[in-house]
Amino acid sequence: METIESVVDTTIEYRPRAVRAVRTLARTKPWQGEFDARFANIAACLTSLCQAYDLEPWQLTHVGRKSGCSGNSRVRNNLRRIELRGRLSVVTMLHLFAKVMAGIENHEYAIRWSATLFKKCFPLSFSRCRLVGGLLVNDNRRDE
C-alpha cells in the first residue's frame, strides 16, 4: 500500500520564483474566507507559476458546484485553461499546472511534482492528507 510520503520526490528542483509563488499563496490561507477571494489568490498563483516557468499565461476557471471532490478538474489545452471543479484545491491546481508544464501525458511526474511542492509550502495541510489513487485527499476540508 502506498503512503502519502511515497509520492514525495526530494530530487525535484523547483525554480525559486515558483516556490515563492506558492509560499505567497500559502500566506493568504486559501482555505479561509470567501470563495471569490480564495479563487483569485489561487489564480494569481497560477499566473506566477506560468511566469516562473516561462509559459504563456493560462486561465483558471471554476466550473459547476463549489463543493465536493475536485477530482474531475481538468486541463483544456485547446483553450489554455485549467478548470477546477468541486471545492477549491491548491494541490489540484498544482497537479494540473504540472501537467501543463511537463506534458499532459506525464501523470506520474505531475503527481510527484505537485505533492512535493505542496508539502514544501503547506506542510501541515500535507500531513492531514491521505493518498487515494495517487492523489492527495483531505477529508477534513470544509465545503462552501
Secondary structure, 3 states (H helix, E strand, C coil): CCCHHHHCCCCCCCCHHHHHHHHHHHHCCCCCCCHHHHHHHHHHHHHHHHHHCCCCCCEEEEECCCCCCCCCCEEEHHHCEEEEECCCCHHHHHHHHHHHHHCCCCHHHHHHHHHHHHHHHCHHHHHCCEEECCEEECCCCCCC
